[in-house]
Amino acid sequence: MPEEMISFKLKFETPEDIDGKPTHQIDAETLGESLTELSGLLRNSLKTLQGESASAKLDVKANNEGSFVVDFVAFLSSGGIDMLKTLGITTSSLAITGASIFSLLKQIGNRKITKKVFNDDTSVSLILDDGQKIDCSEDVAKLMDSYSVRKSIENLVSKPVNSGKANGISFLDEGDKVTTTLSKEELSSFKAPAKKSFTEEKESVIRVEIAFEVIDFTKGTGWKILFDNQSIPVRINDKSFLERVGSSKREFKKGQTFQVDLKTTEKLVEGKTTITYSIDQVL
């Protein structure tokens, strides 16, 4: 996969000393945590947009004197430079409102997104709980839907600010132009929602004929069924059936089939789908 390279800077807005001058100092632990979070943010964002094979490597260059600015060189797989624009780390040429996730989070503030509308021009309209509509790109919307990305953004801003070692952070492009400033006053805008809110869940129930392959007379877990020529682990939710099995009122014969209501639960988290099966009723 072709590799892209770009330089940018991260500036810590350090507190003033007793003489009213910036300290230009930050403790090693806070710095280390911030660099780790930034590296994770780039990696998670690129994988969210380009797939699991995407890679992001972040190197630190020699630091400038006179201010606490960290220089980076990023080595990114294809699409990485566009990803940095989508985040808001480097200058973005996108014209629509909400061109980067940083600017979008600032616009949304403490409000909640109640609805997403995917438009024909590949933009996405976010409807907020006060009725306002904000448009963003599909890539920005994808990053908004990633818990790992949102958590990395929260930690990147909150850790140096909450430690009292910085009043905020800024990103600068290769020409030292400030592209994004994330201040202490805006801290709540970058807080990631609870992880469960990023989970999409879909359930369906169908009546099918199955054969039990592995059984457990003591509990509803540990069962397997043969369905559609596949061996599938299932959970038994039919308590009456479990009681009948436990009291040996129903005998099992090899190959014997049963009609059941089979529930399929699909969970989508971070772009990955997990499927689980359960039996609501054995007829």
Secondary structure, DSSP 8 states (H G I E B T S, - for coil): --EEEEEEEEEE---B-TTS-B-----HHHHHHHHHHHHHHHHHHHHHHH-TT--EEEEE----SSS-EEEEEEEEETTHHHHHHHHTSS-----SSS-SHHHHHHHHTT--EEEEEE-TTSEEEEEETTS-EEEEEHHHHHHHT-HHHHHHHHHHHHHHHHTTS-SEEEEE-TTS-EEEEEEGGGGGGG----GGGG-EEEEEEEEEEEEEEE--TT-SSSEEEEETTEEEEEEE--HHHHHHHHTT-S---TT-EEEEEEEEEEEEETTEEEEEEEEEEE-
